[in-house]
Amino acid sequence: MQQKVEICGVSTSGLPKLTAEESADLLSRIARGDKAAREQFIIGNMRLVLSLVKRFRTKKTNADDVFQAGCVGLIKAIDHFDTSVGVRFSTYAVPMIVGEIKRFLRDGNSLRVSRSIRDTAYRVLKTRESIEAENEEATLEKIAERMHIAVKEVVYALDAISDPVSLYDPVYNKAGDTLLLMDQISDDSADADTWTERAALSDAMNKLSERERKILFLRYYEGKTQTEISSEVGISQAQVSRLEKNALKRMREEIG
């Protein structure tokens, strides 16, 4: 069963296939200015565009946009193809379609990076590969030293060629609910509710014993296990568990 794919509103399963004879006839008619033949030939060669689009499919590109760019290349190839040259149309069209897609991807970037910075980034990547090939850790400092440039230049060059992230990119999905990156950004310093919660938490912490405060600090700030805390504090793991539970309960009651 042929797989159906919808792209730019076109059902790929319904695209026609042209025989060599049909292609030759359509090209002959196109040369005589037959617009209907031109349209039929474009549709008949969309499968060629689709096969090339797959090479450029990434998370950062929109398949519809890439497909449209490929179709522009296809149309240019049709309009400039000379049947007297004696080569197959696909042989002539593929480089033009690929070139149009690459041009779209290059010019469609949301950020412009100067050639000098791109060249620096390229040399940084080559230097990193060289260092790693010597079984050494390619730190920023080591790369900068070998290239005789400042560390900040290495960082800047690598940041410049990194793919930009959209605030509307999904970062978490659970039970069908998608959270966007912008949902995770906030200014806690200006949040009155956060300030109040921190004040209440600090007040509740001050009402605990020194041992209880230490247990909570080790548990939730340093991420230690109850077993590790028991060794450090000098009590059993069961006692740590009980003190932690009681301390949290009292804090919840204080905060209300």
VEXMIFI-152962 format. One record per residue (C-alpha): residue number from 0; residue in three letters; x, y, z. Coordinates in pm, 1 decimal, padded with zeros to 6 digits. Each point is the difference from the previous one (the first is absolute). Layout:
BEGIN
{i = NUM, aa = ALA, x = X, y = Y, z = Z} .
...
//
This chain:
BEGIN
{i = 0, aa = MET, x = 00000.0, y = 00000.0, z = 00000.0} .
{i = 1, aa = GLN, x = 00136.2, y = 00337.6, z = -00100.6} .
{i = 2, aa = GLN, x = 00059.6, y = 00234.2, z = 00291.7} .
{i = 3, aa = LYS, x = -00196.7, y = 00322.5, z = -00017.3} .
{i = 4, aa = VAL, x = 00172.0, y = 00323.4, z = 00099.1} .
{i = 5, aa = GLU, x = -00158.8, y = 00344.5, z = 00004.3} .
{i = 6, aa = ILE, x = 00240.0, y = 00281.5, z = -00081.9} .
{i = 7, aa = CYS, x = -00102.7, y = 00351.6, z = -00103.9} .
{i = 8, aa = GLY, x = -00352.4, y = -00136.0, z = -00038.8} .
{i = 9, aa = VAL, x = 00119.7, y = -00252.8, z = -00258.4} .
{i = 10, aa = SER, x = -00071.1, y = -00369.9, z = 00050.3} .
{i = 11, aa = THR, x = 00320.7, y = -00171.9, z = -00108.2} .
{i = 12, aa = SER, x = -00181.1, y = -00329.0, z = -00053.0} .
{i = 13, aa = GLY, x = -00201.5, y = 00164.7, z = -00278.0} .
{i = 14, aa = LEU, x = 00295.3, y = 00143.2, z = -00193.1} .
{i = 15, aa = PRO, x = 00026.7, y = -00145.4, z = -00348.8} .
{i = 16, aa = LYS, x = 00301.9, y = -00175.3, z = -00146.7} .
{i = 17, aa = LEU, x = 00112.2, y = 00096.0, z = -00348.0} .
{i = 18, aa = THR, x = 00144.8, y = -00248.1, z = -00243.9} .
{i = 19, aa = ALA, x = 00298.7, y = 00095.0, z = -00215.8} .
{i = 20, aa = GLU, x = -00231.5, y = 00037.5, z = -00299.6} .
{i = 21, aa = GLU, x = -00243.4, y = 00221.7, z = 00191.8} .
{i = 22, aa = SER, x = 00285.4, y = 00218.7, z = 00125.9} .
{i = 23, aa = ALA, x = 00141.6, y = 00043.0, z = -00350.2} .
{i = 24, aa = ASP, x = -00341.8, y = 00091.8, z = -00138.4} .
{i = 25, aa = LEU, x = -00068.0, y = 00253.1, z = 00277.1} .
{i = 26, aa = LEU, x = 00343.8, y = 00160.0, z = -00039.4} .
{i = 27, aa = SER, x = -00060.8, y = 00035.6, z = -00370.4} .
{i = 28, aa = ARG, x = -00333.9, y = 00168.0, z = 00063.9} .
{i = 29, aa = ILE, x = 00151.5, y = 00225.5, z = 00267.3} .
{i = 30, aa = ALA, x = 00260.0, y = 00116.4, z = -00252.4} .
{i = 31, aa = ARG, x = -00289.4, y = 00108.2, z = -00222.7} .
{i = 32, aa = GLY, x = -00151.5, y = 00204.1, z = 00284.7} .
{i = 33, aa = ASP, x = -00265.0, y = -00245.6, z = 00120.0} .
{i = 34, aa = LYS, x = -00083.6, y = 00119.8, z = 00354.7} .
{i = 35, aa = ALA, x = -00221.1, y = -00302.1, z = 00077.3} .
{i = 36, aa = ALA, x = 00289.3, y = -00231.6, z = -00087.2} .
{i = 37, aa = ARG, x = 00230.9, y = 00204.5, z = 00222.9} .
{i = 38, aa = GLU, x = -00237.1, y = -00033.6, z = 00297.1} .
{i = 39, aa = GLN, x = -00040.5, y = -00374.2, z = -00061.9} .
{i = 40, aa = PHE, x = 00377.3, y = -00043.7, z = -00019.9} .
{i = 41, aa = ILE, x = 00051.3, y = 00189.6, z = 00327.8} .
{i = 42, aa = ILE, x = -00247.2, y = -00223.8, z = 00181.6} .
{i = 43, aa = GLY, x = 00150.4, y = -00307.9, z = -00161.7} .
{i = 44, aa = ASN, x = 00344.1, y = 00086.0, z = 00139.9} .
{i = 45, aa = MET, x = -00101.2, y = 00088.5, z = 00356.1} .
{i = 46, aa = ARG, x = 00107.4, y = -00347.8, z = 00107.9} .
{i = 47, aa = LEU, x = 00353.0, y = 00099.1, z = -00098.7} .
{i = 48, aa = VAL, x = -00023.6, y = 00305.4, z = 00228.4} .
{i = 49, aa = LEU, x = -00131.2, y = -00213.6, z = 00285.5} .
{i = 50, aa = SER, x = 00288.1, y = -00244.8, z = -00030.8} .
{i = 51, aa = LEU, x = 00246.6, y = 00289.4, z = 00033.3} .
{i = 52, aa = VAL, x = -00185.1, y = 00171.8, z = 00285.4} .
{i = 53, aa = LYS, x = 00066.4, y = -00304.3, z = 00220.8} .
{i = 54, aa = ARG, x = 00372.4, y = 00084.1, z = -00003.1} .
{i = 55, aa = PHE, x = -00065.3, y = 00330.1, z = 00174.5} .
{i = 56, aa = ARG, x = -00261.9, y = -00108.3, z = 00254.0} .
{i = 57, aa = THR, x = 00100.3, y = 00117.6, z = 00349.3} .
{i = 58, aa = LYS, x = -00178.6, y = 00117.4, z = 00314.4} .
{i = 59, aa = LYS, x = 00088.9, y = 00358.3, z = -00082.9} .
{i = 60, aa = THR, x = -00152.4, y = 00003.4, z = -00348.1} .
{i = 61, aa = ASN, x = -00359.4, y = 00004.2, z = -00111.9} .
{i = 62, aa = ALA, x = -00061.1, y = -00275.8, z = -00256.0} .
{i = 63, aa = ASP, x = -00261.3, y = 00206.7, z = -00184.0} .
{i = 64, aa = ASP, x = 00239.5, y = 00293.6, z = -00041.3} .
{i = 65, aa = VAL, x = 00282.3, y = -00223.7, z = -00123.5} .
{i = 66, aa = PHE, x = -00238.6, y = -00171.4, z = -00243.0} .
{i = 67, aa = GLN, x = -00112.8, y = 00334.6, z = -00140.2} .
{i = 68, aa = ALA, x = 00361.7, y = 00108.4, z = -00048.7} .
{i = 69, aa = GLY, x = 00063.1, y = -00327.3, z = -00182.7} .
{i = 70, aa = CYS, x = -00299.4, y = 00064.3, z = -00225.3} .
{i = 71, aa = VAL, x = 00144.5, y = 00341.4, z = -00088.5} .
{i = 72, aa = GLY, x = 00320.1, y = -00176.6, z = -00105.7} .
{i = 73, aa = LEU, x = -00205.4, y = -00250.0, z = -00201.7} .
{i = 74, aa = ILE, x = -00183.4, y = 00278.5, z = -00184.9} .
{i = 75, aa = LYS, x = 00327.0, y = 00179.5, z = -00074.4} .
{i = 76, aa = ALA, x = 00142.1, y = -00325.4, z = -00137.1} .
{i = 77, aa = ILE, x = -00304.8, y = -00049.9, z = -00223.9} .
{i = 78, aa = ASP, x = 00015.6, y = 00356.6, z = -00132.2} .
{i = 79, aa = HIS, x = 00371.4, y = -00024.4, z = -00082.0} .
{i = 80, aa = PHE, x = 00025.0, y = -00360.0, z = -00118.9} .
{i = 81, aa = ASP, x = 00125.0, y = -00047.4, z = -00355.2} .
{i = 82, aa = THR, x = -00117.4, y = -00327.4, z = -00155.2} .
{i = 83, aa = SER, x = 00270.0, y = 00024.6, z = -00267.3} .
{i = 84, aa = VAL, x = 00278.7, y = -00047.7, z = 00254.9} .
{i = 85, aa = GLY, x = -00069.2, y = -00371.4, z = 00016.3} .
{i = 86, aa = VAL, x = -00013.6, y = -00054.1, z = 00379.3} .
{i = 87, aa = ARG, x = -00283.4, y = -00131.5, z = 00211.5} .
{i = 88, aa = PHE, x = -00214.7, y = 00267.8, z = 00162.2} .
{i = 89, aa = SER, x = 00057.3, y = -00142.9, z = 00350.7} .
{i = 90, aa = THR, x = 00378.1, y = 00022.7, z = -00050.1} .
{i = 91, aa = TYR, x = -00036.8, y = 00369.5, z = -00078.6} .
{i = 92, aa = ALA, x = -00267.7, y = 00073.2, z = 00260.4} .
{i = 93, aa = VAL, x = 00149.5, y = -00160.1, z = 00314.3} .
{i = 94, aa = PRO, x = 00287.9, y = 00251.8, z = 00043.8} .
{i = 95, aa = MET, x = -00241.8, y = 00290.8, z = -00052.8} .
{i = 96, aa = ILE, x = -00252.5, y = -00134.3, z = 00250.5} .
{i = 97, aa = VAL, x = 00269.9, y = -00071.7, z = 00259.6} .
{i = 98, aa = GLY, x = 00156.0, y = 00342.0, z = -00059.5} .
{i = 99, aa = GLU, x = -00331.3, y = 00176.4, z = 00053.8} .
{i = 100, aa = ILE, x = -00062.0, y = -00192.4, z = 00323.7} .
{i = 101, aa = LYS, x = 00349.0, y = 00081.3, z = 00129.8} .
{i = 102, aa = ARG, x = -00048.4, y = 00366.1, z = -00091.5} .
{i = 103, aa = PHE, x = -00326.8, y = 00006.9, z = 00190.8} .
{i = 104, aa = LEU, x = 00154.5, y = -00160.9, z = 00307.9} .
{i = 105, aa = ARG, x = 00297.1, y = 00235.6, z = -00010.4} .
{i = 106, aa = ASP, x = -00193.2, y = 00321.0, z = -00060.7} .
{i = 107, aa = GLY, x = -00291.7, y = -00101.5, z = 00220.7} .
{i = 108, aa = ASN, x = 00199.8, y = -00001.7, z = 00323.7} .
{i = 109, aa = SER, x = -00145.2, y = 00235.3, z = 00259.6} .
{i = 110, aa = LEU, x = 00348.8, y = 00116.6, z = 00099.4} .
{i = 111, aa = ARG, x = 00273.8, y = 00130.2, z = -00228.0} .
{i = 112, aa = VAL, x = 00353.3, y = -00102.5, z = 00089.5} .
{i = 113, aa = SER, x = 00295.0, y = 00172.2, z = -00165.3} .
{i = 114, aa = ARG, x = 00239.4, y = -00208.0, z = -00207.3} .
{i = 115, aa = SER, x = 00293.9, y = 00078.9, z = 00231.5} .
{i = 116, aa = ILE, x = -00188.1, y = -00137.2, z = 00301.2} .
{i = 117, aa = ARG, x = -00107.6, y = -00309.6, z = -00195.3} .
{i = 118, aa = ASP, x = 00362.1, y = -00053.3, z = -00103.8} .
{i = 119, aa = THR, x = 00110.9, y = 00028.2, z = 00362.2} .
{i = 120, aa = ALA, x = -00269.3, y = -00247.6, z = 00105.8} .
{i = 121, aa = TYR, x = 00112.6, y = -00241.5, z = -00271.5} .
{i = 122, aa = ARG, x = 00361.2, y = 00021.0, z = 00121.4} .
{i = 123, aa = VAL, x = -00119.2, y = -00051.1, z = 00358.9} .
{i = 124, aa = LEU, x = -00180.6, y = -00320.2, z = -00101.1} .
{i = 125, aa = LYS, x = 00303.6, y = -00126.5, z = -00192.2} .
{i = 126, aa = THR, x = 00227.4, y = 00080.4, z = 00294.2} .
{i = 127, aa = ARG, x = -00235.4, y = -00181.1, z = 00237.9} .
{i = 128, aa = GLU, x = 00006.6, y = -00307.0, z = -00224.5} .
{i = 129, aa = SER, x = 00378.7, y = 00015.4, z = -00011.6} .
{i = 130, aa = ILE, x = 00029.6, y = 00016.4, z = 00379.3} .
{i = 131, aa = GLU, x = -00249.7, y = -00281.3, z = 00051.6} .
{i = 132, aa = ALA, x = 00190.2, y = -00211.6, z = -00254.6} .
{i = 133, aa = GLU, x = 00297.0, y = 00027.1, z = 00236.4} .
{i = 134, aa = ASN, x = -00218.5, y = -00151.2, z = 00276.7} .
{i = 135, aa = GLU, x = -00007.1, y = 00327.2, z = 00191.0} .
{i = 136, aa = GLU, x = -00293.7, y = 00194.4, z = 00136.3} .
{i = 137, aa = ALA, x = -00075.1, y = 00287.2, z = -00236.4} .
{i = 138, aa = THR, x = -00069.9, y = 00274.3, z = 00255.5} .
{i = 139, aa = LEU, x = -00072.1, y = 00356.5, z = -00106.8} .
{i = 140, aa = GLU, x = 00330.3, y = 00109.6, z = 00150.0} .
{i = 141, aa = LYS, x = 00198.5, y = -00262.8, z = -00188.4} .
{i = 142, aa = ILE, x = -00170.7, y = 00084.1, z = -00329.6} .
{i = 143, aa = ALA, x = 00065.3, y = 00371.7, z = 00050.1} .
{i = 144, aa = GLU, x = 00364.3, y = -00062.1, z = 00088.0} .
{i = 145, aa = ARG, x = 00060.3, y = -00210.7, z = -00309.0} .
{i = 146, aa = MET, x = -00173.4, y = 00254.0, z = -00225.4} .
{i = 147, aa = HIS, x = 00174.1, y = 00295.5, z = 00169.7} .
{i = 148, aa = ILE, x = -00326.6, y = 00180.5, z = 00065.7} .
{i = 149, aa = ALA, x = -00193.8, y = 00098.7, z = 00312.9} .
{i = 150, aa = VAL, x = -00235.9, y = -00248.1, z = 00163.3} .
{i = 151, aa = LYS, x = -00288.6, y = 00243.7, z = -00043.3} .
{i = 152, aa = GLU, x = 00056.1, y = -00007.9, z = -00377.0} .
{i = 153, aa = VAL, x = -00036.1, y = -00379.4, z = 00001.3} .
{i = 154, aa = VAL, x = -00322.3, y = 00024.2, z = 00200.6} .
{i = 155, aa = TYR, x = -00138.5, y = 00277.0, z = -00220.4} .
{i = 156, aa = ALA, x = 00074.4, y = -00188.9, z = -00322.1} .
{i = 157, aa = LEU, x = -00165.9, y = -00320.4, z = 00122.1} .
{i = 158, aa = ASP, x = -00303.6, y = 00189.5, z = 00128.4} .
{i = 159, aa = ALA, x = -00032.9, y = 00179.7, z = -00333.9} .
{i = 160, aa = ILE, x = -00041.8, y = -00322.1, z = -00198.9} .
{i = 161, aa = SER, x = -00236.0, y = -00162.3, z = 00248.6} .
{i = 162, aa = ASP, x = -00358.2, y = -00042.0, z = -00115.5} .
{i = 163, aa = PRO, x = -00229.4, y = 00262.5, z = 00152.9} .
{i = 164, aa = VAL, x = -00277.7, y = -00128.4, z = 00225.2} .
{i = 165, aa = SER, x = -00353.2, y = 00127.7, z = -00033.8} .
{i = 166, aa = LEU, x = -00195.2, y = 00104.2, z = 00308.9} .
{i = 167, aa = TYR, x = -00281.6, y = -00206.9, z = -00147.3} .
{i = 168, aa = ASP, x = 00203.3, y = -00323.5, z = -00010.3} .
{i = 169, aa = PRO, x = -00160.1, y = -00273.1, z = 00214.3} .
{i = 170, aa = VAL, x = 00223.2, y = -00104.7, z = 00288.9} .
{i = 171, aa = TYR, x = -00228.1, y = -00238.6, z = 00188.9} .
{i = 172, aa = ASN, x = -00296.3, y = -00210.9, z = -00089.2} .
{i = 173, aa = LYS, x = -00196.9, y = -00212.6, z = 00243.1} .
{i = 174, aa = ALA, x = -00352.6, y = -00133.3, z = -00021.8} .
{i = 175, aa = GLY, x = -00054.7, y = 00195.5, z = -00319.0} .
{i = 176, aa = ASP, x = 00088.8, y = 00337.6, z = 00154.2} .
{i = 177, aa = THR, x = 00288.0, y = 00182.0, z = -00170.7} .
{i = 178, aa = LEU, x = 00207.1, y = 00256.4, z = 00186.6} .
{i = 179, aa = LEU, x = 00185.0, y = 00256.6, z = -00208.7} .
{i = 180, aa = LEU, x = 00338.7, y = 00146.4, z = 00077.3} .
{i = 181, aa = MET, x = -00160.4, y = 00339.4, z = 00063.6} .
{i = 182, aa = ASP, x = -00214.3, y = -00161.7, z = 00271.2} .
{i = 183, aa = GLN, x = 00316.5, y = -00079.1, z = 00195.3} .
{i = 184, aa = ILE, x = 00139.3, y = 00354.2, z = -00004.1} .
{i = 185, aa = SER, x = -00078.4, y = 00233.5, z = 00285.6} .
{i = 186, aa = ASP, x = 00151.8, y = 00274.8, z = 00210.2} .
{i = 187, aa = ASP, x = -00005.3, y = -00130.4, z = 00354.7} .
{i = 188, aa = SER, x = 00167.1, y = 00313.9, z = 00132.7} .
{i = 189, aa = ALA, x = -00312.9, y = 00203.4, z = -00077.3} .
{i = 190, aa = ASP, x = -00251.4, y = -00259.5, z = 00114.7} .
{i = 191, aa = ALA, x = -00168.6, y = 00112.7, z = 00321.6} .
{i = 192, aa = ASP, x = -00150.8, y = -00343.6, z = 00060.7} .
{i = 193, aa = THR, x = 00341.9, y = -00164.8, z = -00028.8} .
{i = 194, aa = TRP, x = 00152.3, y = 00250.0, z = 00242.1} .
{i = 195, aa = THR, x = -00279.2, y = -00068.1, z = 00251.2} .
{i = 196, aa = GLU, x = 00044.3, y = -00376.0, z = -00031.7} .
{i = 197, aa = ARG, x = 00373.8, y = 00027.9, z = 00056.7} .
{i = 198, aa = ALA, x = -00052.9, y = 00215.0, z = 00308.5} .
{i = 199, aa = ALA, x = -00250.2, y = -00248.7, z = 00143.5} .
{i = 200, aa = LEU, x = 00234.8, y = -00290.3, z = -00078.5} .
{i = 201, aa = SER, x = 00292.5, y = 00172.1, z = 00168.9} .
{i = 202, aa = ASP, x = -00212.1, y = 00070.7, z = 00309.8} .
{i = 203, aa = ALA, x = -00115.8, y = -00363.1, z = 00016.4} .
{i = 204, aa = MET, x = 00358.8, y = -00125.3, z = -00036.9} .
{i = 205, aa = ASN, x = 00112.9, y = 00217.8, z = 00291.5} .
{i = 206, aa = LYS, x = -00251.1, y = -00173.8, z = 00227.7} .
{i = 207, aa = LEU, x = 00162.0, y = -00339.7, z = -00059.3} .
{i = 208, aa = SER, x = 00281.0, y = -00141.8, z = 00209.4} .
{i = 209, aa = GLU, x = 00356.5, y = 00028.7, z = -00124.3} .
{i = 210, aa = ARG, x = 00009.3, y = -00373.2, z = -00079.5} .
{i = 211, aa = GLU, x = -00326.3, y = 00018.4, z = -00196.6} .
{i = 212, aa = ARG, x = 00124.0, y = 00297.7, z = -00200.5} .
{i = 213, aa = LYS, x = 00321.8, y = -00181.1, z = -00080.7} .
{i = 214, aa = ILE, x = -00186.5, y = -00312.2, z = -00114.0} .
{i = 215, aa = LEU, x = -00225.8, y = 00200.6, z = -00231.1} .
{i = 216, aa = PHE, x = 00297.4, y = 00194.3, z = -00136.0} .
{i = 217, aa = LEU, x = 00194.5, y = -00316.6, z = -00078.0} .
{i = 218, aa = ARG, x = -00308.6, y = -00169.6, z = -00141.7} .
{i = 219, aa = TYR, x = -00146.6, y = 00271.8, z = -00220.6} .
{i = 220, aa = TYR, x = 00286.5, y = 00238.7, z = -00071.5} .
{i = 221, aa = GLU, x = 00286.7, y = -00245.2, z = -00038.7} .
{i = 222, aa = GLY, x = -00216.7, y = -00289.3, z = -00122.0} .
{i = 223, aa = LYS, x = 00142.0, y = -00260.2, z = 00238.4} .
{i = 224, aa = THR, x = -00176.9, y = -00324.4, z = 00084.9} .
{i = 225, aa = GLN, x = -00127.6, y = -00077.5, z = 00348.7} .
{i = 226, aa = THR, x = 00273.4, y = -00262.8, z = 00034.6} .
{i = 227, aa = GLU, x = 00270.7, y = 00255.6, z = -00084.7} .
{i = 228, aa = ILE, x = -00152.1, y = 00248.0, z = 00245.8} .
{i = 229, aa = SER, x = -00014.2, y = -00261.0, z = 00276.7} .
{i = 230, aa = SER, x = 00375.7, y = -00053.4, z = -00032.6} .
{i = 231, aa = GLU, x = 00071.5, y = 00372.1, z = 00004.9} .
{i = 232, aa = VAL, x = -00233.8, y = 00088.1, z = 00286.9} .
{i = 233, aa = GLY, x = 00077.2, y = -00311.4, z = 00205.3} .
{i = 234, aa = ILE, x = -00348.0, y = -00149.0, z = 00033.7} .
{i = 235, aa = SER, x = -00182.1, y = -00289.3, z = -00166.9} .
{i = 236, aa = GLN, x = -00172.6, y = 00025.4, z = -00336.1} .
{i = 237, aa = ALA, x = -00333.3, y = -00065.5, z = 00172.4} .
{i = 238, aa = GLN, x = 00057.3, y = 00297.1, z = 00232.2} .
{i = 239, aa = VAL, x = 00090.6, y = 00221.1, z = -00298.8} .
{i = 240, aa = SER, x = -00321.7, y = -00104.4, z = -00173.6} .
{i = 241, aa = ARG, x = -00210.2, y = 00073.2, z = 00308.2} .
{i = 242, aa = LEU, x = 00162.3, y = 00338.7, z = 00066.6} .
{i = 243, aa = GLU, x = -00036.1, y = 00100.2, z = -00365.9} .
{i = 244, aa = LYS, x = -00367.1, y = -00098.4, z = -00006.6} .
{i = 245, aa = ASN, x = -00079.1, y = 00183.8, z = 00321.7} .
{i = 246, aa = ALA, x = 00191.0, y = 00311.3, z = -00108.9} .
{i = 247, aa = LEU, x = -00185.2, y = 00017.2, z = -00331.6} .
{i = 248, aa = LYS, x = -00333.2, y = -00048.8, z = 00173.7} .
{i = 249, aa = ARG, x = 00066.5, y = 00284.4, z = 00244.1} .
{i = 250, aa = MET, x = 00114.7, y = 00227.9, z = -00281.4} .
{i = 251, aa = ARG, x = -00318.3, y = -00067.0, z = -00196.9} .
{i = 252, aa = GLU, x = -00206.1, y = 00085.0, z = 00307.0} .
{i = 253, aa = GLU, x = 00198.6, y = 00322.9, z = 00053.5} .
{i = 254, aa = ILE, x = -00031.7, y = 00112.7, z = -00361.4} .
{i = 255, aa = GLY, x = -00364.2, y = -00099.9, z = -00000.1} .
//
